[in-house]
Amino acid sequence: MTTTSSASPVRLEMSESVARLTFNRPDALNAINPALANAFLSAIQTVASSPRIRVLLLRGDGRAFMAGGDLTGFRDGDPVGMADSLIKPIHAGIALLAQLPMPVVASVHGAVAGAGLSITLAADLAIAADDTTFSTAYIKIGASPDASSSWHLPRIVGLRKAMEICLLGERIDAHEALRLSLVNRVVPTADLVAQTEALVQRLAAGPTVALARTKQLLRAAQTSDLASQLSAEHEAFRSCAALEDFREGVNAFFDRRKPQYRGY
């Protein structure tokens, strides 16, 4: 097991095939300050350089997943300089999330606002406690979106609804978030940890390369044309078909048993 310091604003635990990244400023509802922003990027870079990791979990300690940016620095210092110190590492980390050859799961609860919502949208899958509230929040402080929400949100909910969510900045409860596909699942708050772990373990036991190729294909489809996508699908399937996991999946199908994937 690899574990960062419990005092770090971002804790990273890597055990067997699962990496668990925990935002760790609970007294501030995990609001982003420069230390957290840089620790987030560093943690994602560590995961990216760890080939044994098959799934990444994002979560927040305390009463909230993440309540956005820490406004103290904007109030007390240079707002433009503070924006740069927060946004640059957070954006680099989010860009890297999309490139990771593994599913990224966000497990959220409490307040999910500003960049907290953006990071949730940037994950490949999201599971929420039924006490979760979501908000872009930016417009409430006279700011525009960051951390990828202006890219992900219209692709998930459509342009018209994205305009409403961002321009009005109203809170969205967990069940409305599920209806809008901001999250994939809503579970009772008391069950969030167990349900998240079940999902993470299911992904970790899956065909690693096929999961990675599927993620790459779906992300590429956001900007590619049909001909390019068909070509990419062909190459991805060929790369899967050459692997032992594919052979195991086919054999398990005919044997009527659960496949035992090994990750290659």
N, C-alpha and C positions, 0 to 999 in steps of 0.2 A: 504493500500500500504506500502511495505517495500522498502526503498531506502538507498543505501550507500552514503557517502559523495561525493559531486561533485568534490572534490579535489583528490579523490582516483584514482590511475592509472587504476583501473577496477571499473566501476559503475555497481551496481546490483539493478534493479528495479523489484519488484514482485507485480503485480497488478492482483487481481482475480486469474485466472488460468495460467497466462503467466509470465515467468521470462525473463527479458531482460538484458543481460550482454553486456556491452559496453567497449571496450578497449579505454582508456582515456589518451593517451599521444599524442595528435594530432600534437604537434610541432615536435615530433620525429617520425612521421608516425606510432605511436603506437608500436615502437620497444620494445622488451622485455628487461627490466632490472630486477634486483632481486625483487624490490618492486612490479612490475607488475606480475612477475611470482608467487609470494606468494599470491598476491591479487586474481589472477586467481584461484588458488587452493582453497582458502578460499571461493570464490563465488560459485564454483561448489559444495563444501561441504555443503554450505547453501542451495542450490537448492536441493541437495540429501536428506536433512533432512526436506523438506517442502512437505508433501504429497498432498497438494492442487494444486501444480503446475503440469500442464498437457503438457506444451511445453516450451522449452528453446530456446531463440534466442541469437545468438552470432553476434556482429557487431562491427564496429570500428568508432570512432569519427574522424572528419576532412577529409583529402584528401585521406586516405587509410584505408583499413581494418587492415593490419599489414605488416610491411616491414621486418619482421624477428627479429633477436636479435640485441640489442644495442651494437655495436662494441666498443664503448668508453671504457667500462669496460675491454675488452680484451686488448686494447691498453695500458691503464694506470695502470692496475693491474696484478695480477697473472692469466694467461689465464686458467689454469687448475682449479683453485679455482672458477673462474668466471663461467666456464662451469658447475661445480657442482651446483652452486647457482641458475643458470637459469634452468638447465635441470631437476633436481630432482623435484621441484614443478610443472613444466609444464608437465612432464611425469605422475606424480600422478594425475593431473587434467584431462589429456587426458584419462588415464585408467578409471577414474570415469565417464567420459562422456559416454563411452561404456556401463556402468552398469546402467545408469539412466533409470528408468522405464517410459520414455517419449521420444518423438522425439526431437532431437536437430537440429536446423536449423541455418546454417551460411548464413548471408547476407553480401556480399562482394562487394567492389568497390576499384578503384585505385590500389595501389600496394598490391599484395598478394604474399609475398616472404618468403622463409625459413620456420620458424615455423608458419607463417601466412598461407602458403599453407598446412602445416601439420594439423593445426587445422581445416581448411576447409575440408580436406579429412576425418578427424575424426568425423565430424558432420554427422548426418543421411541424411540430405538433404542440398543442397546448391543452393542459387540463387545469380546471379551475375549481376552487372551493365555492360552495354556493353563497358564501358571504362576500365574494369578491365584487368590487366596483371598479369600473374602467373609465378613464377620461384621458383625452389628449392633453387637456389642461393648459396648453401653451397660450391660447388666446386669452385666458384669464389673467395672464401677466404681461400681455402686450407683445407676445413673441409668436414666431411661426414654428412649424414642426421641425424636428430633427430626428436623428437616429433611425432613419429609414421609414418612418410612419407615412410620409407623403408618397413613398413608392409602394409600400405594401398595402396600405389601407384601400386605395381605389381598386387595386387588383383583387382584393378579397371581398369588398362590399359593394363595389361599383362607384363611379365618380359622384353621382348625385348624393348618395348616402355618406360618402367620405367628406363631401363638402359640408353636410349638416353636422357630422361629428366634429370636424375640425373648426368650423366657423362659430358654432354655438358652444362647444366645449362642455356639453351636458354629460352628466354621469350616466353610465350604462350598467345595469345590474348583470349578474352572471348569466341568467337565463336569456336575457336579450342578447348578450354577447354570444351565447351559443347559437341563437337563431340567426345572427349575422355572420356566423363562422369566424368570429374573432378567436374563439377557442373550439376545440374538438369535443370536449367532454366537461360536464359540470357534475360534481359529486358532493355529498354532504361534507362539511368542513372536517368532521371527525374522521372521515375516511380518506382524506386527501393523501396523506403519506402512504397508506397501504395501497391505494389505487394507483398512485404514481409509481410506486416500486414495482407493482405488477406489470405496468405498461413498459417500464424501463427494462425489466428482466425479459419480457417477451421480445423486445427489439434486440437486446443483447444476444439472445439465443437464435436470432434469425440469420439468414444468409448474408453475411457482412457485405460482400461485393455487390450482390444484387440490390441490397438496400441502398448502397452508395450510388450505384448506377441509376436506380430509380429516382433518387433525390436529384442527381445531376440532370437527368432528362426533364423532370418536371420544372426545375428552376430554369433550365435553358429554354423551355417552351414559352416562357414569359416574353422572350424577345426574338425567337427564331421564326423562320418561315416553315411551311409544311415540308418542303423538299429537304431542308436542312435537318428537320426533326426526324423525318423518316430515315435519313442516313445515320443520324446519331443513334436511333433505336436499333438499327441493324448492327452497328458496331458494338453497342452495349450488350445486346443479346449474345453476340458471338463471344464476347469476353466472358460472359457468365457461363456459356455452354462449355467452355474449355476447363472449367473448374471442378474440383471434387465435390463442392457443395451442390452443383447442378446435378451431378451424377447421383448424389445422395438423395436429393429431392425427387428425382424421377424414380429411383428404386423404392423410396418410401411410398410413393404414390401407388406403385404396383403391388407393394407388399402390404398396403393398407395399414401403415404404421406412421407414427410421428417422426419426421426427419430429425436427425442429429447433426446439425450444421457445425462445421469446425472453423469457418471463417476464411476458407480459401478453396 
